[in-house]
Amino acid sequence: MARIVQRLPSVSPTRLLIWRAGAVIAALLLTTLFLALSGRDPALLAELVVRSTVGSRFGLEDLALFMTPLMLTGAAVTVTSRIGIWNIGAEGQFYAGAIGAAGIGLFVHGPALLVLPLMTFCGVLCGMAWILVPTLARAYASVNEIITTLLLNFVAALLTSYLAVGPWHDRVTGALASTARLPVAIPDLWGVVHWGFPLALAVVAILAATLDRTRWGYEVRISGANPEAARYAGIPVRARIVAVMLLSGALAALAGVSEVAGTVHRLQGGIANNFGYFGIVVAVLARGSCLNVLPAALLMAFILDSGIVLQTQQLTASTVLAITGLVLFMISIGDELAHYRPVSTSKEAAP
């Protein structure tokens, strides 16, 4: 009997979960070793992280605030991956959504019941407009969307900083790099957690149902799996690409609206806080499933929140970033190893 390693084309969710749990444990063990070698007390730090994240109301509120934009940016990247496209520009679309919402909030006066929906609509429209050029370039000229969406991130970040310190600068309080506080805000639901959190949950759930249970979602999946077969079957692949990319821009922009109107309450440079890029990580962890975006966003929120806690204990930002990268790296290894299993083969007797 000989044993060979066979790669499985797909794995069950249970098998994948077991390998991911093992990967996280391995990453934690390595982190514990490194912290101990540097003279830190890993047990004390672990106890502090747990108590400050999931062990207190304040920590749970922070997790929810982190999860809200991560769910939306993760969904934005996931939905494009279903049609074989990678939207790396969720960060820029996040900024565009924040700019659109802040513009309405600062210069359109009226009751919150009217202004908030208008802020949301304008923010989402700005996100769709921001991804429009890469969308048309990809659909009609086959221009690589990774390059175009990525480069627009830097333009959006600079535009946000320009508005915050220039035309929209807060001239009342003299804040150096932000606009005035928005007069309207998304109402709070629980502590500092606002209604953007359940809205993000609902959006992800509706998106998952749409992609998995409707004809449109089926056509999107077929267009991504085999574009030529989809065209042969009469599916308008180009139209599906346009629709999916515009939807992706809208989702990322909605995250920006939620952040500026529910958490920060003003437009300022760096308001995206890399949530667009972290959304890519969430999408990779979700492995193309919109429902998996929810636990992936929770894991990413826990990692980010833990990083803030560790920095309060004099760990440098570089160290925290290295720990974050180690956890994600081990998870990616676990995802790949989950596809392999040893099988036994019988050797035929020689004549």
FENTA-V981298 format. One record per residue. N is the residue number from 0. SS is DSSP state (~ for helix, > for strand, _ for the rest). OMEGA is omega as a letter, one per 40 degrees, with the letter a starting at -180 (999 if undefined). Layout:
((N,SS,OMEGA) (N,SS,OMEGA))
This chain:
((0,_,i) (1,>,a) (2,>,i) (3,>,i) (4,>,a) (5,>,i) (6,>,a) (7,_,i) (8,_,i) (9,_,a) (10,_,i) (11,_,i) (12,~,a) (13,~,i) (14,~,i) (15,~,i) (16,~,i) (17,~,a) (18,~,i) (19,~,i) (20,~,i) (21,~,i) (22,~,i) (23,~,i) (24,~,i) (25,~,i) (26,~,i) (27,~,i) (28,~,i) (29,~,i) (30,~,i) (31,~,i) (32,~,a) (33,~,i) (34,~,i) (35,~,i) (36,~,i) (37,_,i) (38,_,i) (39,_,i) (40,_,a) (41,~,a) (42,~,i) (43,~,i) (44,~,i) (45,~,i) (46,~,i) (47,~,a) (48,~,a) (49,~,a) (50,~,a) (51,~,a) (52,~,a) (53,_,a) (54,_,i) (55,_,i) (56,~,i) (57,~,i) (58,~,i) (59,~,i) (60,~,i) (61,~,i) (62,~,i) (63,~,i) (64,~,i) (65,~,a) (66,~,a) (67,~,i) (68,~,a) (69,~,i) (70,~,a) (71,~,i) (72,~,i) (73,~,i) (74,~,i) (75,~,i) (76,~,a) (77,~,a) (78,~,i) (79,~,i) (80,~,i) (81,_,i) (82,_,i) (83,_,a) (84,_,i) (85,_,i) (86,_,i) (87,_,a) (88,_,i) (89,~,i) (90,~,i) (91,~,i) (92,~,i) (93,~,i) (94,~,a) (95,~,i) (96,~,i) (97,~,i) (98,~,a) (99,~,i) (100,~,a) (101,~,i) (102,~,i) (103,~,a) (104,~,a) (105,~,a) (106,~,i) (107,_,a) (108,_,a) (109,_,i) (110,_,a) (111,~,a) (112,~,i) (113,~,a) (114,~,a) (115,~,i) (116,~,i) (117,~,i) (118,~,a) (119,~,a) (120,~,a) (121,~,i) (122,~,i) (123,~,i) (124,~,i) (125,~,i) (126,~,i) (127,~,i) (128,~,a) (129,~,a) (130,~,a) (131,~,a) (132,~,i) (133,~,i) (134,~,a) (135,~,i) (136,~,a) (137,~,a) (138,~,a) (139,~,a) (140,~,i) (141,_,i) (142,_,a) (143,_,a) (144,~,a) (145,~,a) (146,~,a) (147,~,a) (148,~,i) (149,~,a) (150,~,i) (151,~,i) (152,~,a) (153,~,i) (154,~,a) (155,~,i) (156,~,i) (157,~,i) (158,~,i) (159,~,i) (160,~,i) (161,~,a) (162,~,a) (163,~,a) (164,~,a) (165,_,a) (166,_,a) (167,_,a) (168,>,i) (169,_,a) (170,_,a) (171,_,a) (172,_,a) (173,_,i) (174,_,a) (175,_,a) (176,_,i) (177,>,i) (178,>,i) (179,_,i) (180,_,i) (181,_,a) (182,_,i) (183,_,a) (184,_,i) (185,_,a) (186,_,i) (187,>,i) (188,>,a) (189,>,a) (190,_,i) (191,_,i) (192,>,a) (193,>,a) (194,_,i) (195,~,a) (196,~,i) (197,~,i) (198,~,i) (199,~,i) (200,~,a) (201,~,a) (202,~,i) (203,~,i) (204,~,i) (205,~,i) (206,~,i) (207,~,i) (208,~,a) (209,~,a) (210,~,a) (211,~,a) (212,~,i) (213,_,i) (214,~,i) (215,~,i) (216,~,i) (217,~,i) (218,~,i) (219,~,a) (220,~,i) (221,~,i) (222,~,i) (223,~,a) (224,~,a) (225,_,a) (226,~,a) (227,~,i) (228,~,i) (229,~,i) (230,~,i) (231,~,i) (232,_,i) (233,_,i) (234,_,i) (235,_,a) (236,~,a) (237,~,i) (238,~,i) (239,~,i) (240,~,i) (241,~,a) (242,~,a) (243,~,a) (244,~,i) (245,~,i) (246,~,i) (247,~,i) (248,~,i) (249,~,a) (250,~,i) (251,~,i) (252,~,i) (253,~,i) (254,~,i) (255,~,i) (256,~,a) (257,~,a) (258,~,a) (259,~,a) (260,~,a) (261,~,a) (262,~,a) (263,~,i) (264,_,i) (265,_,i) (266,_,i) (267,>,i) (268,_,i) (269,_,a) (270,_,i) (271,_,i) (272,_,i) (273,_,i) (274,~,i) (275,~,i) (276,~,i) (277,~,i) (278,~,i) (279,~,i) (280,~,i) (281,~,a) (282,~,i) (283,~,i) (284,~,a) (285,~,i) (286,_,i) (287,_,a) (288,_,a) (289,_,i) (290,_,i) (291,~,i) (292,~,a) (293,~,i) (294,~,i) (295,~,i) (296,~,i) (297,~,i) (298,~,a) (299,~,i) (300,~,i) (301,~,i) (302,~,a) (303,~,i) (304,~,i) (305,~,i) (306,~,i) (307,~,i) (308,~,a) (309,~,i) (310,~,i) (311,_,i) (312,_,i) (313,_,i) (314,_,a) (315,_,i) (316,~,i) (317,~,i) (318,~,i) (319,~,i) (320,~,i) (321,~,i) (322,~,i) (323,~,i) (324,~,i) (325,~,i) (326,~,a) (327,~,i) (328,~,i) (329,~,i) (330,~,i) (331,~,i) (332,~,i) (333,~,i) (334,~,a) (335,~,a) (336,~,i) (337,_,a) (338,_,a) (339,>,i) (340,>,i) (341,>,i) (342,>,a) (343,>,i) (344,>,i) (345,_,i) (346,_,i) (347,_,a) (348,_,i) (349,_,i) (350,_,999))
